[in-house]
Amino acid sequence: MDDERRALGELLAAHADMERLTAEIGAARERRRDAARRLISLGRGTSWIARQLGVTAQAVDGFIKYQERQGKRRGPA
């Protein structure tokens, strides 16, 4: 019974961590999109931003346009 209680405690703690981390990563993604959009409005391109992050320009374009694509999938409200 002790093992079961310990395992359940670990399961619940891990689940709580996953929920917290999911919320944190969502917020970080939004901050990244906002910062990239600001840099673009200041005259930087996706290639420059990509070099700063160590990713491709296509990746930058993808995360900047994520919300646009999501809105198109959902359709008009």
PDB file of N, CA, C, O and CB in Angstrom:
ATOM      1  N   MET A   1       0.820  -1.190   0.000  1.00  0.00           N
ATOM      2  CA  MET A   1       0.000   0.000   0.000  1.00  0.00           C
ATOM      3  C   MET A   1       0.865   1.256   0.000  1.00  0.00           C
ATOM      4  O   MET A   1       0.518   2.259  -0.624  1.00  0.00           O
ATOM      5  CB  MET A   1      -0.934  -0.003   1.201  1.00  0.00           C
ATOM      6  N   ASP A   2       2.001   1.194   0.709  1.00  0.00           N
ATOM      7  CA  ASP A   2       2.914   2.326   0.743  1.00  0.00           C
ATOM      8  C   ASP A   2       3.440   2.643  -0.655  1.00  0.00           C
ATOM      9  O   ASP A   2       3.525   3.809  -1.042  1.00  0.00           O
ATOM     10  CB  ASP A   2       4.077   2.044   1.696  1.00  0.00           C
ATOM     11  N   ASP A   3       3.796   1.595  -1.415  1.00  0.00           N
ATOM     12  CA  ASP A   3       4.284   1.783  -2.777  1.00  0.00           C
ATOM     13  C   ASP A   3       3.214   2.420  -3.654  1.00  0.00           C
ATOM     14  O   ASP A   3       3.498   3.305  -4.461  1.00  0.00           O
ATOM     15  CB  ASP A   3       4.730   0.446  -3.375  1.00  0.00           C
ATOM     16  N   GLU A   4       1.975   1.952  -3.481  1.00  0.00           N
ATOM     17  CA  GLU A   4       0.879   2.504  -4.275  1.00  0.00           C
ATOM     18  C   GLU A   4       0.671   3.981  -3.953  1.00  0.00           C
ATOM     19  O   GLU A   4       0.497   4.795  -4.859  1.00  0.00           O
ATOM     20  CB  GLU A   4      -0.417   1.717  -4.023  1.00  0.00           C
ATOM     21  N   ARG A   5       0.688   4.322  -2.690  1.00  0.00           N
ATOM     22  CA  ARG A   5       0.493   5.711  -2.259  1.00  0.00           C
ATOM     23  C   ARG A   5       1.628   6.597  -2.790  1.00  0.00           C
ATOM     24  O   ARG A   5       1.391   7.716  -3.247  1.00  0.00           O
ATOM     25  CB  ARG A   5       0.421   5.796  -0.709  1.00  0.00           C
ATOM     26  N   ARG A   6       2.852   6.085  -2.723  1.00  0.00           N
ATOM     27  CA  ARG A   6       4.012   6.824  -3.217  1.00  0.00           C
ATOM     28  C   ARG A   6       3.913   7.013  -4.735  1.00  0.00           C
ATOM     29  O   ARG A   6       4.162   8.104  -5.246  1.00  0.00           O
ATOM     30  CB  ARG A   6       5.323   6.086  -2.848  1.00  0.00           C
ATOM     31  N   ALA A   7       3.549   5.945  -5.449  1.00  0.00           N
ATOM     32  CA  ALA A   7       3.413   6.022  -6.905  1.00  0.00           C
ATOM     33  C   ALA A   7       2.307   7.003  -7.297  1.00  0.00           C
ATOM     34  O   ALA A   7       2.463   7.769  -8.248  1.00  0.00           O
ATOM     35  CB  ALA A   7       3.120   4.629  -7.493  1.00  0.00           C
ATOM     36  N   LEU A   8       1.196   6.980  -6.568  1.00  0.00           N
ATOM     37  CA  LEU A   8       0.105   7.909  -6.849  1.00  0.00           C
ATOM     38  C   LEU A   8       0.551   9.347  -6.604  1.00  0.00           C
ATOM     39  O   LEU A   8       0.229  10.243  -7.384  1.00  0.00           O
ATOM     40  CB  LEU A   8      -1.124   7.577  -5.984  1.00  0.00           C
ATOM     41  N   GLY A   9       1.284   9.561  -5.533  1.00  0.00           N
ATOM     42  CA  GLY A   9       1.811  10.901  -5.249  1.00  0.00           C
ATOM     43  C   GLY A   9       2.713  11.394  -6.365  1.00  0.00           C
ATOM     44  O   GLY A   9       2.633  12.555  -6.768  1.00  0.00           O
ATOM     45  N   GLU A  10       3.579  10.509  -6.869  1.00  0.00           N
ATOM     46  CA  GLU A  10       4.468  10.864  -7.972  1.00  0.00           C
ATOM     47  C   GLU A  10       3.672  11.164  -9.238  1.00  0.00           C
ATOM     48  O   GLU A  10       3.983  12.105  -9.969  1.00  0.00           O
ATOM     49  CB  GLU A  10       5.472   9.736  -8.234  1.00  0.00           C
ATOM     50  N   LEU A  11       2.642  10.355  -9.490  1.00  0.00           N
ATOM     51  CA  LEU A  11       1.789  10.566 -10.658  1.00  0.00           C
ATOM     52  C   LEU A  11       1.106  11.929 -10.596  1.00  0.00           C
ATOM     53  O   LEU A  11       1.104  12.676 -11.574  1.00  0.00           O
ATOM     54  CB  LEU A  11       0.737   9.453 -10.761  1.00  0.00           C
ATOM     55  N   LEU A  12       0.527  12.247  -9.438  1.00  0.00           N
ATOM     56  CA  LEU A  12      -0.165  13.523  -9.286  1.00  0.00           C
ATOM     57  C   LEU A  12       0.799  14.702  -9.395  1.00  0.00           C
ATOM     58  O   LEU A  12       0.465  15.723  -9.997  1.00  0.00           O
ATOM     59  CB  LEU A  12      -0.895  13.568  -7.948  1.00  0.00           C
ATOM     60  N   ALA A  13       1.982  14.569  -8.820  1.00  0.00           N
ATOM     61  CA  ALA A  13       2.980  15.637  -8.901  1.00  0.00           C
ATOM     62  C   ALA A  13       3.439  15.844 -10.341  1.00  0.00           C
ATOM     63  O   ALA A  13       3.572  16.979 -10.798  1.00  0.00           O
ATOM     64  CB  ALA A  13       4.186  15.317  -8.004  1.00  0.00           C
ATOM     65  N   ALA A  14       3.679  14.747 -11.051  1.00  0.00           N
ATOM     66  CA  ALA A  14       4.101  14.850 -12.451  1.00  0.00           C
ATOM     67  C   ALA A  14       3.005  15.478 -13.301  1.00  0.00           C
ATOM     68  O   ALA A  14       3.285  16.288 -14.185  1.00  0.00           O
ATOM     69  CB  ALA A  14       4.473  13.465 -13.007  1.00  0.00           C
ATOM     70  N   HIS A  15       1.764  15.106 -13.035  1.00  0.00           N
ATOM     71  CA  HIS A  15       0.641  15.671 -13.782  1.00  0.00           C
ATOM     72  C   HIS A  15       0.533  17.177 -13.531  1.00  0.00           C
ATOM     73  O   HIS A  15       0.317  17.949 -14.466  1.00  0.00           O
ATOM     74  CB  HIS A  15      -0.676  14.965 -13.391  1.00  0.00           C
ATOM     75  N   ALA A  16       0.680  17.587 -12.292  1.00  0.00           N
ATOM     76  CA  ALA A  16       0.637  19.014 -11.957  1.00  0.00           C
ATOM     77  C   ALA A  16       1.776  19.757 -12.650  1.00  0.00           C
ATOM     78  O   ALA A  16       1.580  20.862 -13.156  1.00  0.00           O
ATOM     79  CB  ALA A  16       0.716  19.218 -10.427  1.00  0.00           C
ATOM     80  N   ASP A  17       2.972  19.151 -12.675  1.00  0.00           N
ATOM     81  CA  ASP A  17       4.106  19.753 -13.380  1.00  0.00           C
ATOM     82  C   ASP A  17       3.797  19.921 -14.859  1.00  0.00           C
ATOM     83  O   ASP A  17       4.095  20.964 -15.442  1.00  0.00           O
ATOM     84  CB  ASP A  17       5.368  18.899 -13.200  1.00  0.00           C
ATOM     85  N   MET A  18       3.203  18.903 -15.470  1.00  0.00           N
ATOM     86  CA  MET A  18       2.869  18.971 -16.897  1.00  0.00           C
ATOM     87  C   MET A  18       1.886  20.101 -17.175  1.00  0.00           C
ATOM     88  O   MET A  18       2.038  20.828 -18.156  1.00  0.00           O
ATOM     89  CB  MET A  18       2.283  17.635 -17.376  1.00  0.00           C
ATOM     90  N   GLU A  19       0.889  20.251 -16.327  1.00  0.00           N
ATOM     91  CA  GLU A  19      -0.079  21.334 -16.524  1.00  0.00           C
ATOM     92  C   GLU A  19       0.587  22.698 -16.384  1.00  0.00           C
ATOM     93  O   GLU A  19       0.320  23.606 -17.170  1.00  0.00           O
ATOM     94  CB  GLU A  19      -1.234  21.209 -15.521  1.00  0.00           C
ATOM     95  N   ARG A  20       1.447  22.840 -15.390  1.00  0.00           N
ATOM     96  CA  ARG A  20       2.152  24.109 -15.181  1.00  0.00           C
ATOM     97  C   ARG A  20       3.074  24.414 -16.352  1.00  0.00           C
ATOM     98  O   ARG A  20       3.099  25.539 -16.851  1.00  0.00           O
ATOM     99  CB  ARG A  20       2.957  24.072 -13.872  1.00  0.00           C
ATOM    100  N   LEU A  21       3.830  23.415 -16.791  1.00  0.00           N
ATOM    101  CA  LEU A  21       4.768  23.620 -17.895  1.00  0.00           C
ATOM    102  C   LEU A  21       4.045  23.910 -19.204  1.00  0.00           C
ATOM    103  O   LEU A  21       4.530  24.699 -20.014  1.00  0.00           O
ATOM    104  CB  LEU A  21       5.660  22.399 -18.059  1.00  0.00           C
ATOM    105  N   THR A  22       2.901  23.289 -19.420  1.00  0.00           N
ATOM    106  CA  THR A  22       2.112  23.557 -20.619  1.00  0.00           C
ATOM    107  C   THR A  22       1.680  25.020 -20.640  1.00  0.00           C
ATOM    108  O   THR A  22       1.755  25.674 -21.681  1.00  0.00           O
ATOM    109  CB  THR A  22       0.878  22.628 -20.683  1.00  0.00           C
ATOM    110  N   ALA A  23       1.235  25.530 -19.511  1.00  0.00           N
ATOM    111  CA  ALA A  23       0.842  26.939 -19.426  1.00  0.00           C
ATOM    112  C   ALA A  23       2.048  27.847 -19.648  1.00  0.00           C
ATOM    113  O   ALA A  23       1.946  28.858 -20.342  1.00  0.00           O
ATOM    114  CB  ALA A  23       0.195  27.239 -18.060  1.00  0.00           C
ATOM    115  N   GLU A  24       3.186  27.488 -19.059  1.00  0.00           N
ATOM    116  CA  GLU A  24       4.391  28.304 -19.215  1.00  0.00           C
ATOM    117  C   GLU A  24       4.860  28.333 -20.661  1.00  0.00           C
ATOM    118  O   GLU A  24       5.242  29.391 -21.161  1.00  0.00           O
ATOM    119  CB  GLU A  24       5.507  27.777 -18.320  1.00  0.00           C
ATOM    120  N   ILE A  25       4.837  27.198 -21.339  1.00  0.00           N
ATOM    121  CA  ILE A  25       5.316  27.172 -22.719  1.00  0.00           C
ATOM    122  C   ILE A  25       4.378  27.956 -23.631  1.00  0.00           C
ATOM    123  O   ILE A  25       4.827  28.587 -24.588  1.00  0.00           O
ATOM    124  CB  ILE A  25       5.452  25.724 -23.214  1.00  0.00           C
ATOM    125  N   GLY A  26       3.083  27.921 -23.341  1.00  0.00           N
ATOM    126  CA  GLY A  26       2.141  28.721 -24.123  1.00  0.00           C
ATOM    127  C   GLY A  26       2.436  30.205 -23.988  1.00  0.00           C
ATOM    128  O   GLY A  26       2.418  30.939 -24.976  1.00  0.00           O
ATOM    129  N   ALA A  27       2.705  30.640 -22.780  1.00  0.00           N
ATOM    130  CA  ALA A  27       3.036  32.045 -22.540  1.00  0.00           C
ATOM    131  C   ALA A  27       4.364  32.413 -23.205  1.00  0.00           C
ATOM    132  O   ALA A  27       4.494  33.502 -23.763  1.00  0.00           O
ATOM    133  CB  ALA A  27       3.102  32.330 -21.028  1.00  0.00           C
ATOM    134  N   ALA A  28       5.342  31.520 -23.149  1.00  0.00           N
ATOM    135  CA  ALA A  28       6.641  31.780 -23.779  1.00  0.00           C
ATOM    136  C   ALA A  28       6.498  31.879 -25.294  1.00  0.00           C
ATOM    137  O   ALA A  28       7.135  32.723 -25.925  1.00  0.00           O
ATOM    138  CB  ALA A  28       7.649  30.675 -23.415  1.00  0.00           C
ATOM    139  N   ARG A  29       5.674  31.032 -25.872  1.00  0.00           N
ATOM    140  CA  ARG A  29       5.451  31.099 -27.322  1.00  0.00           C
ATOM    141  C   ARG A  29       4.831  32.430 -27.712  1.00  0.00           C
ATOM    142  O   ARG A  29       5.216  33.032 -28.714  1.00  0.00           O
ATOM    143  CB  ARG A  29       4.549  29.944 -27.786  1.00  0.00           C
ATOM    144  N   GLU A  30       3.879  32.884 -26.925  1.00  0.00           N
ATOM    145  CA  GLU A  30       3.236  34.168 -27.210  1.00  0.00           C
ATOM    146  C   GLU A  30       4.238  35.310 -27.092  1.00  0.00           C
ATOM    147  O   GLU A  30       4.236  36.215 -27.927  1.00  0.00           O
ATOM    148  CB  GLU A  30       2.052  34.403 -26.259  1.00  0.00           C
ATOM    149  N   ARG A  31       5.097  35.287 -26.066  1.00  0.00           N
ATOM    150  CA  ARG A  31       6.136  36.322 -25.917  1.00  0.00           C
ATOM    151  C   ARG A  31       7.094  36.291 -27.096  1.00  0.00           C
ATOM    152  O   ARG A  31       7.515  37.338 -27.587  1.00  0.00           O
ATOM    153  CB  ARG A  31       6.916  36.129 -24.599  1.00  0.00           C
ATOM    154  N   ARG A  32       7.441  35.079 -27.556  1.00  0.00           N
ATOM    155  CA  ARG A  32       8.349  34.950 -28.702  1.00  0.00           C
ATOM    156  C   ARG A  32       7.710  35.542 -29.955  1.00  0.00           C
ATOM    157  O   ARG A  32       8.368  36.261 -30.707  1.00  0.00           O
ATOM    158  CB  ARG A  32       8.720  33.468 -28.941  1.00  0.00           C
ATOM    159  N   ARG A  33       6.425  35.242 -30.184  1.00  0.00           N
ATOM    160  CA  ARG A  33       5.730  35.811 -31.347  1.00  0.00           C
ATOM    161  C   ARG A  33       5.704  37.331 -31.272  1.00  0.00           C
ATOM    162  O   ARG A  33       6.001  38.009 -32.256  1.00  0.00           O
ATOM    163  CB  ARG A  33       4.295  35.264 -31.440  1.00  0.00           C
ATOM    164  N   ASP A  34       5.350  37.865 -30.114  1.00  0.00           N
ATOM    165  CA  ASP A  34       5.273  39.319 -29.947  1.00  0.00           C
ATOM    166  C   ASP A  34       6.626  39.981 -30.187  1.00  0.00           C
ATOM    167  O   ASP A  34       6.711  40.998 -30.877  1.00  0.00           O
ATOM    168  CB  ASP A  34       4.765  39.667 -28.546  1.00  0.00           C
ATOM    169  N   ALA A  35       7.677  39.408 -29.621  1.00  0.00           N
ATOM    170  CA  ALA A  35       9.012  39.989 -29.785  1.00  0.00           C
ATOM    171  C   ALA A  35       9.462  39.925 -31.242  1.00  0.00           C
ATOM    172  O   ALA A  35      10.054  40.878 -31.747  1.00  0.00           O
ATOM    173  CB  ALA A  35      10.026  39.262 -28.888  1.00  0.00           C
ATOM    174  N   ALA A  36       9.189  38.820 -31.916  1.00  0.00           N
ATOM    175  CA  ALA A  36       9.562  38.698 -33.328  1.00  0.00           C
ATOM    176  C   ALA A  36       8.797  39.713 -34.171  1.00  0.00           C
ATOM    177  O   ALA A  36       9.371  40.332 -35.067  1.00  0.00           O
ATOM    178  CB  ALA A  36       9.291  37.267 -33.841  1.00  0.00           C
ATOM    179  N   ARG A  37       7.520  39.886 -33.893  1.00  0.00           N
ATOM    180  CA  ARG A  37       6.732  40.887 -34.633  1.00  0.00           C
ATOM    181  C   ARG A  37       7.282  42.289 -34.406  1.00  0.00           C
ATOM    182  O   ARG A  37       7.336  43.094 -35.336  1.00  0.00           O
ATOM    183  CB  ARG A  37       5.249  40.830 -34.211  1.00  0.00           C
ATOM    184  N   ARG A  38       7.691  42.586 -33.170  1.00  0.00           N
ATOM    185  CA  ARG A  38       8.280  43.901 -32.890  1.00  0.00           C
ATOM    186  C   ARG A  38       9.567  44.090 -33.674  1.00  0.00           C
ATOM    187  O   ARG A  38       9.801  45.159 -34.237  1.00  0.00           O
ATOM    188  CB  ARG A  38       8.549  44.066 -31.386  1.00  0.00           C
ATOM    189  N   LEU A  39      10.411  43.052 -33.714  1.00  0.00           N
ATOM    190  CA  LEU A  39      11.659  43.154 -34.471  1.00  0.00           C
ATOM    191  C   LEU A  39      11.380  43.364 -35.954  1.00  0.00           C
ATOM    192  O   LEU A  39      12.081  44.131 -36.613  1.00  0.00           O
ATOM    193  CB  LEU A  39      12.514  41.897 -34.267  1.00  0.00           C
ATOM    194  N   ILE A  40      10.376  42.697 -36.477  1.00  0.00           N
ATOM    195  CA  ILE A  40      10.010  42.882 -37.887  1.00  0.00           C
ATOM    196  C   ILE A  40       9.527  44.310 -38.112  1.00  0.00           C
ATOM    197  O   ILE A  40       9.884  44.933 -39.112  1.00  0.00           O
ATOM    198  CB  ILE A  40       8.916  41.866 -38.313  1.00  0.00           C
ATOM    199  N   SER A  41       8.726  44.831 -37.199  1.00  0.00           N
ATOM    200  CA  SER A  41       8.245  46.214 -37.350  1.00  0.00           C
ATOM    201  C   SER A  41       9.395  47.215 -37.233  1.00  0.00           C
ATOM    202  O   SER A  41       9.288  48.340 -37.721  1.00  0.00           O
ATOM    203  CB  SER A  41       7.168  46.526 -36.292  1.00  0.00           C
ATOM    204  N   LEU A  42      10.492  46.813 -36.591  1.00  0.00           N
ATOM    205  CA  LEU A  42      11.681  47.664 -36.479  1.00  0.00           C
ATOM    206  C   LEU A  42      12.631  47.488 -37.664  1.00  0.00           C
ATOM    207  O   LEU A  42      13.703  48.092 -37.706  1.00  0.00           O
ATOM    208  CB  LEU A  42      12.418  47.361 -35.181  1.00  0.00           C
ATOM    209  N   GLY A  43      12.226  46.652 -38.625  1.00  0.00           N
ATOM    210  CA  GLY A  43      13.011  46.513 -39.847  1.00  0.00           C
ATOM    211  C   GLY A  43      13.827  45.242 -39.979  1.00  0.00           C
ATOM    212  O   GLY A  43      14.504  45.060 -40.992  1.00  0.00           O
ATOM    213  N   ARG A  44      13.790  44.368 -39.006  1.00  0.00           N
ATOM    214  CA  ARG A  44      14.522  43.102 -39.110  1.00  0.00           C
ATOM    215  C   ARG A  44      13.681  42.089 -39.866  1.00  0.00           C
ATOM    216  O   ARG A  44      12.452  42.116 -39.812  1.00  0.00           O
ATOM    217  CB  ARG A  44      14.895  42.558 -37.707  1.00  0.00           C
ATOM    218  N   GLY A  45      14.357  41.201 -40.568  1.00  0.00           N
ATOM    219  CA  GLY A  45      13.662  40.174 -41.328  1.00  0.00           C
ATOM    220  C   GLY A  45      13.666  38.834 -40.609  1.00  0.00           C
ATOM    221  O   GLY A  45      14.326  38.654 -39.586  1.00  0.00           O
ATOM    222  N   THR A  46      12.913  37.902 -41.174  1.00  0.00           N
ATOM    223  CA  THR A  46      12.834  36.582 -40.551  1.00  0.00           C
ATOM    224  C   THR A  46      14.182  35.863 -40.578  1.00  0.00           C
ATOM    225  O   THR A  46      14.485  35.087 -39.672  1.00  0.00           O
ATOM    226  CB  THR A  46      11.779  35.732 -41.253  1.00  0.00           C
ATOM    227  N   SER A  47      14.991  36.113 -41.607  1.00  0.00           N
ATOM    228  CA  SER A  47      16.311  35.463 -41.667  1.00  0.00           C
ATOM    229  C   SER A  47      17.205  35.944 -40.528  1.00  0.00           C
ATOM    230  O   SER A  47      17.909  35.146 -39.909  1.00  0.00           O
ATOM    231  CB  SER A  47      16.993  35.742 -43.025  1.00  0.00           C
ATOM    232  N   TRP A  48      17.177  37.239 -40.252  1.00  0.00           N
ATOM    233  CA  TRP A  48      17.981  37.781 -39.158  1.00  0.00           C
ATOM    234  C   TRP A  48      17.514  37.206 -37.821  1.00  0.00           C
ATOM    235  O   TRP A  48      18.327  36.778 -37.002  1.00  0.00           O
ATOM    236  CB  TRP A  48      17.901  39.324 -39.137  1.00  0.00           C
ATOM    237  N   ILE A  49      16.202  37.200 -37.612  1.00  0.00           N
ATOM    238  CA  ILE A  49      15.647  36.650 -36.371  1.00  0.00           C
ATOM    239  C   ILE A  49      16.028  35.178 -36.242  1.00  0.00           C
ATOM    240  O   ILE A  49      16.409  34.718 -35.166  1.00  0.00           O
ATOM    241  CB  ILE A  49      14.103  36.816 -36.334  1.00  0.00           C
ATOM    242  N   ALA A  50      15.923  34.448 -37.342  1.00  0.00           N
ATOM    243  CA  ALA A  50      16.265  33.022 -37.333  1.00  0.00           C
ATOM    244  C   ALA A  50      17.717  32.806 -36.918  1.00  0.00           C
ATOM    245  O   ALA A  50      18.014  31.900 -36.139  1.00  0.00           O
ATOM    246  CB  ALA A  50      16.019  32.404 -38.714  1.00  0.00           C
ATOM    247  N   ARG A  51      18.614  33.631 -37.435  1.00  0.00           N
ATOM    248  CA  ARG A  51      20.034  33.485 -37.065  1.00  0.00           C
ATOM    249  C   ARG A  51      20.234  33.718 -35.569  1.00  0.00           C
ATOM    250  O   ARG A  51      21.053  33.045 -34.942  1.00  0.00           O
ATOM    251  CB  ARG A  51      20.910  34.471 -37.874  1.00  0.00           C
ATOM    252  N   GLN A  52      19.502  34.655 -34.999  1.00  0.00           N
ATOM    253  CA  GLN A  52      19.632  34.932 -33.566  1.00  0.00           C
ATOM    254  C   GLN A  52      19.171  33.744 -32.725  1.00  0.00           C
ATOM    255  O   GLN A  52      19.711  33.478 -31.651  1.00  0.00           O
ATOM    256  CB  GLN A  52      18.828  36.181 -33.192  1.00  0.00           C
ATOM    257  N   LEU A  53      18.157  33.035 -33.237  1.00  0.00           N
ATOM    258  CA  LEU A  53      17.584  31.904 -32.497  1.00  0.00           C
ATOM    259  C   LEU A  53      18.220  30.563 -32.844  1.00  0.00           C
ATOM    260  O   LEU A  53      18.038  29.583 -32.122  1.00  0.00           O
ATOM    261  CB  LEU A  53      16.108  31.829 -32.754  1.00  0.00           C
ATOM    262  N   GLY A  54      18.961  30.516 -33.943  1.00  0.00           N
ATOM    263  CA  GLY A  54      19.536  29.245 -34.380  1.00  0.00           C
ATOM    264  C   GLY A  54      18.505  28.328 -35.012  1.00  0.00           C
ATOM    265  O   GLY A  54      18.599  27.106 -34.903  1.00  0.00           O
ATOM    266  N   VAL A  55      17.515  28.927 -35.677  1.00  0.00           N
ATOM    267  CA  VAL A  55      16.477  28.162 -36.370  1.00  0.00           C
ATOM    268  C   VAL A  55      16.408  28.647 -37.815  1.00  0.00           C
ATOM    269  O   VAL A  55      17.148  29.550 -38.207  1.00  0.00           O
ATOM    270  CB  VAL A  55      15.086  28.313 -35.658  1.00  0.00           C
ATOM    271  N   THR A  56      15.527  28.052 -38.599  1.00  0.00           N
ATOM    272  CA  THR A  56      15.371  28.481 -39.989  1.00  0.00           C
ATOM    273  C   THR A  56      14.410  29.665 -40.076  1.00  0.00           C
ATOM    274  O   THR A  56      13.600  29.899 -39.179  1.00  0.00           O
ATOM    275  CB  THR A  56      14.864  27.313 -40.865  1.00  0.00           C
ATOM    276  N   ALA A  57      14.525  30.404 -41.180  1.00  0.00           N
ATOM    277  CA  ALA A  57      13.592  31.506 -41.429  1.00  0.00           C
ATOM    278  C   ALA A  57      12.169  30.972 -41.545  1.00  0.00           C
ATOM    279  O   ALA A  57      11.212  31.644 -41.158  1.00  0.00           O
ATOM    280  CB  ALA A  57      13.983  32.278 -42.713  1.00  0.00           C
ATOM    281  N   GLN A  58      12.036  29.760 -42.079  1.00  0.00           N
ATOM    282  CA  GLN A  58      10.706  29.151 -42.201  1.00  0.00           C
ATOM    283  C   GLN A  58      10.098  28.904 -40.822  1.00  0.00           C
ATOM    284  O   GLN A  58       8.892  29.061 -40.633  1.00  0.00           O
ATOM    285  CB  GLN A  58      10.786  27.827 -42.991  1.00  0.00           C
ATOM    286  N   ALA A  59      10.932  28.519 -39.864  1.00  0.00           N
ATOM    287  CA  ALA A  59      10.433  28.304 -38.499  1.00  0.00           C
ATOM    288  C   ALA A  59       9.927  29.617 -37.908  1.00  0.00           C
ATOM    289  O   ALA A  59       8.876  29.657 -37.268  1.00  0.00           O
ATOM    290  CB  ALA A  59      11.542  27.702 -37.599  1.00  0.00           C
ATOM    291  N   VAL A  60      10.680  30.681 -38.127  1.00  0.00           N
ATOM    292  CA  VAL A  60      10.259  31.994 -37.628  1.00  0.00           C
ATOM    293  C   VAL A  60       8.942  32.399 -38.277  1.00  0.00           C
ATOM    294  O   VAL A  60       8.012  32.832 -37.598  1.00  0.00           O
ATOM    295  CB  VAL A  60      11.347  33.064 -37.901  1.00  0.00           C
ATOM    296  N   ASP A  61       8.873  32.254 -39.591  1.00  0.00           N
ATOM    297  CA  ASP A  61       7.641  32.575 -40.308  1.00  0.00           C
ATOM    298  C   ASP A  61       6.481  31.753 -39.757  1.00  0.00           C
ATOM    299  O   ASP A  61       5.372  32.260 -39.589  1.00  0.00           O
ATOM    300  CB  ASP A  61       7.807  32.321 -41.821  1.00  0.00           C
ATOM    301  N   GLY A  62       6.748  30.491 -39.480  1.00  0.00           N
ATOM    302  CA  GLY A  62       5.712  29.608 -38.956  1.00  0.00           C
ATOM    303  C   GLY A  62       5.188  30.042 -37.604  1.00  0.00           C
ATOM    304  O   GLY A  62       3.975  30.064 -37.399  1.00  0.00           O
ATOM    305  N   PHE A  63       6.071  30.392 -36.669  1.00  0.00           N
ATOM    306  CA  PHE A  63       5.546  30.753 -35.355  1.00  0.00           C
ATOM    307  C   PHE A  63       4.951  32.152 -35.340  1.00  0.00           C
ATOM    308  O   PHE A  63       4.091  32.446 -34.509  1.00  0.00           O
ATOM    309  CB  PHE A  63       6.638  30.653 -34.314  1.00  0.00           C
ATOM    310  N   ILE A  64       5.395  33.024 -36.249  1.00  0.00           N
ATOM    311  CA  ILE A  64       4.781  34.350 -36.335  1.00  0.00           C
ATOM    312  C   ILE A  64       3.356  34.239 -36.871  1.00  0.00           C
ATOM    313  O   ILE A  64       2.454  34.929 -36.397  1.00  0.00           O
ATOM    314  CB  ILE A  64       5.623  35.284 -37.236  1.00  0.00           C
ATOM    315  N   LYS A  65       3.159  33.378 -37.849  1.00  0.00           N
ATOM    316  CA  LYS A  65       1.851  33.260 -38.507  1.00  0.00           C
ATOM    317  C   LYS A  65       0.950  32.201 -37.870  1.00  0.00           C
ATOM    318  O   LYS A  65      -0.128  31.921 -38.395  1.00  0.00           O
ATOM    319  CB  LYS A  65       2.044  32.935 -39.969  1.00  0.00           C
ATOM    320  N   TYR A  66       1.364  31.617 -36.765  1.00  0.00           N
ATOM    321  CA  TYR A  66       0.599  30.548 -36.113  1.00  0.00           C
ATOM    322  C   TYR A  66      -0.842  30.965 -35.833  1.00  0.00           C
ATOM    323  O   TYR A  66      -1.774  30.234 -36.166  1.00  0.00           O
ATOM    324  CB  TYR A  66       1.276  30.139 -34.810  1.00  0.00           C
ATOM    325  N   GLN A  67      -1.028  32.117 -35.235  1.00  0.00           N
ATOM    326  CA  GLN A  67      -2.380  32.541 -34.860  1.00  0.00           C
ATOM    327  C   GLN A  67      -3.251  32.778 -36.089  1.00  0.00           C
ATOM    328  O   GLN A  67      -4.447  32.487 -36.065  1.00  0.00           O
ATOM    329  CB  GLN A  67      -2.321  33.811 -34.012  1.00  0.00           C
ATOM    330  N   GLU A  68      -2.657  33.308 -37.170  1.00  0.00           N
ATOM    331  CA  GLU A  68      -3.410  33.486 -38.419  1.00  0.00           C
ATOM    332  C   GLU A  68      -3.942  32.152 -38.908  1.00  0.00           C
ATOM    333  O   GLU A  68      -5.114  32.029 -39.263  1.00  0.00           O
ATOM    334  CB  GLU A  68      -2.528  34.137 -39.504  1.00  0.00           C
ATOM    335  N   ARG A  69      -3.070  31.155 -38.924  1.00  0.00           N
ATOM    336  CA  ARG A  69      -3.480  29.828 -39.400  1.00  0.00           C
ATOM    337  C   ARG A  69      -4.551  29.228 -38.502  1.00  0.00           C
ATOM    338  O   ARG A  69      -5.498  28.610 -38.988  1.00  0.00           O
ATOM    339  CB  ARG A  69      -2.272  28.887 -39.471  1.00  0.00           C
ATOM    340  N   GLN A  70      -4.407  29.408 -37.201  1.00  0.00           N
ATOM    341  CA  GLN A  70      -5.399  28.870 -36.273  1.00  0.00           C
ATOM    342  C   GLN A  70      -6.755  29.535 -36.503  1.00  0.00           C
ATOM    343  O   GLN A  70      -7.790  28.870 -36.467  1.00  0.00           O
ATOM    344  CB  GLN A  70      -4.943  29.071 -34.813  1.00  0.00           C
ATOM    345  N   GLY A  71      -6.746  30.837 -36.737  1.00  0.00           N
ATOM    346  CA  GLY A  71      -7.992  31.555 -36.985  1.00  0.00           C
ATOM    347  C   GLY A  71      -8.677  31.075 -38.248  1.00  0.00           C
ATOM    348  O   GLY A  71      -9.903  30.966 -38.284  1.00  0.00           O
ATOM    349  N   LYS A  72      -7.902  30.784 -39.287  1.00  0.00           N
ATOM    350  CA  LYS A  72      -8.467  30.288 -40.546  1.00  0.00           C
ATOM    351  C   LYS A  72      -9.069  28.907 -40.364  1.00  0.00           C
ATOM    352  O   LYS A  72     -10.094  28.596 -40.971  1.00  0.00           O
ATOM    353  CB  LYS A  72      -7.398  30.252 -41.641  1.00  0.00           C
ATOM    354  N   ARG A  73      -8.448  28.074 -39.538  1.00  0.00           N
ATOM    355  CA  ARG A  73      -8.970  26.723 -39.292  1.00  0.00           C
ATOM    356  C   ARG A  73     -10.297  26.760 -38.558  1.00  0.00           C
ATOM    357  O   ARG A  73     -11.193  25.957 -38.818  1.00  0.00           O
ATOM    358  CB  ARG A  73      -7.966  25.903 -38.493  1.00  0.00           C
ATOM    359  N   ARG A  74     -10.407  27.703 -37.639  1.00  0.00           N
ATOM    360  CA  ARG A  74     -11.627  27.785 -36.831  1.00  0.00           C
ATOM    361  C   ARG A  74     -12.774  28.408 -37.612  1.00  0.00           C
ATOM    362  O   ARG A  74     -13.941  28.122 -37.348  1.00  0.00           O
ATOM    363  CB  ARG A  74     -11.368  28.592 -35.562  1.00  0.00           C
ATOM    364  N   GLY A  75     -12.438  29.254 -38.570  1.00  0.00           N
ATOM    365  CA  GLY A  75     -13.475  29.924 -39.340  1.00  0.00           C
ATOM    366  C   GLY A  75     -14.042  31.106 -38.577  1.00  0.00           C
ATOM    367  O   GLY A  75     -13.654  31.362 -37.437  1.00  0.00           O
ATOM    368  N   PRO A  76     -14.953  31.821 -39.203  1.00  0.00           N
ATOM    369  CA  PRO A  76     -15.522  33.006 -38.543  1.00  0.00           C
ATOM    370  C   PRO A  76     -16.367  32.624 -37.331  1.00  0.00           C
ATOM    371  O   PRO A  76     -17.027  31.585 -37.308  1.00  0.00           O
ATOM    372  CB  PRO A  76     -16.370  33.809 -39.533  1.00  0.00           C
ATOM    373  N   ALA A  77     -16.327  33.478 -36.351  1.00  0.00           N
ATOM    374  CA  ALA A  77     -17.082  33.208 -35.107  1.00  0.00           C
ATOM    375  C   ALA A  77     -18.528  33.629 -35.236  1.00  0.00           C
ATOM    376  O   ALA A  77     -19.302  33.476 -34.291  1.00  0.00           O
ATOM    377  CB  ALA A  77     -16.444  33.933 -33.919  1.00  0.00           C
TER     378      ALA A  77
END
